[in-house]
Amino acid sequence: MIHQYKLNGCNIVLDVFSGAVHSVDELAYDIIGLFETYSEEEIVSCMLEKYASDSEITREEILDCITDVRELRDEGKLFTEDCYGEHACDLKNNNHAIKALCLHVAHTCNLSCEYCFAAQGKYHGERALMSFEVGKKALNFLIANSGNQKNLEVDFFGGEPLMNWDVCKKLVAYARSREEETGKSFRFTLTTNGLLVDDDVIEFANHEMHNVVMSLDGRQEVHDRLRKTPNGKGSYELIVPKFQKFAKMRGERDYYIRGTYTHNNVEFTKDLFHMADLGFTALSMEPVVCAPDDPYALTQEDLPILFEQYEILAKEMIKRDKEGRGFIFYHYMLDLEGGPCIYKRISGCGSGTEYLAVTPWGELYPCHQFVGDEKYSMGNVWDGVINTELRESFKGCNAYARPSCADCWAKLYCSGGCAANAYHASGDITGAYEYGCELFKKRMECAIMIKVAESDEE
């Protein structure tokens, strides 16, 4: 399977199952498009007719190009056959280790964001803070169930985790105290809305947190429309100076300024460029996930606008990088040479298998987006995973689990997509969130184009 597209003056051909990316001229692009369904003589005839006005395109030139395409095919770099389907479940079936937990240390929040999937941090339940004892038991559970996995990941999540900051710090200290004896190494991530960020948070997080995710939706009028304090006021002016200081003090350590775009700001590049102009160099912007009848829900009419926005973003990133003021966009981070192994690209997200979410009460869920839905309760940190049937269902989530993925060129990049988004869109974790699929494919086209542009500059 191949995928061909043109973007920003580039003619790009992706060989899906080898991962090879080819940047070609117009003649090669056309020949590749015909190669599998037309004979050599038919291709020559079509090309001579199409390029009749171009004196440089001769029969010999066309035949040479056909030979080049044939050689790429024989080398396994074009028209590669799919040999991965039968191995789609191997990784999850053969590996029972848990390597990451999302600790919901606070089911409460000091903001009242209208689009919050977690119902303002309560997850449609009661407000609660995780105790140190529950968190400690969760870390022990992770260690005990991590098998040979050395590197373990823990996300401090909410609600707003800084509302339970002392417990977060104690849990980091406890995890560090177990590393030498267990042979494990912990990496922590903090996700925050910024209201409670102070010098203590910055100093501790910059020493202990492998990554920090800071929530900002962009321009003040966009951010303040939905991200409000309980008294109805916007939070932009309160958090931006704190985030600027936080990011500056991070040094070489990872962080992301993470926004959400809605129907209200489909021209989201204006918000990303605003954040970049504030001095932030690592950005993420996610489409809103909400009920289709919400006023800020994305519509089908928004889709072509969003496609254009992703292209505008890619072109601007190339431009700014040349000017020495580049920035990273999370969804355009792509390693074409040393990326994830094929088994990981097939099996995808480890939710419900190698990654679990833990509520303040110690209950286990497949990931943070399932928390509060009792059908997806998997057990608890004392008894472990009790709902093994549900775990088996999540093992079946992969790039080959969904019928709609069968002929999709992007499936080895999304690995079948997000189970939670599939569930909320279709009622089935092996269903499909088609709107999200279209956005993902456009992001991948842009990300690959950026890599091609970088290669052409070398």
Secondary structure, 3 states (H helix, E strand, C coil): CEEEEEECCEEEEEECCCCCEEECCHHHHHHHHHHCCCCHHHHHHHHHHHCCCCCCCCHHHHHHHHHHHHHHHHCCCCCCCCCCHHHCCHHHHHCCCCCEEEEECEECCCCCCCCCCCCCCCCCCCCEECCHHHHHHHHHHHHHCCCCCCEEEEEEECCCHHHHHHHHHHHHHHHHHHHHHHCCEEEEEEEECCCCCCHHHHHHHHHHEEEEEEECCCCHHHHHHHCECCCCCECHHHHHHHHHHHHHHHCCCEEEEEEEECHHHCCCHHHHHHHHHCCCCEEEEEECCCCCCCCCCCCHHHHHHHHHHHHHHHHHHHHHHHCCCCCEEHHHCCCCCCCCCHHHHHHCCCECCCEEEECCCCEEECCHHHCCCHHHCCEECCCEECCHHHHHHHHCCCCCCCHHHCCCCCHHHHCCCCHHHHHHHHCCCCCCCHHHHHHHHHHHHHHHHHHHHHHHHC
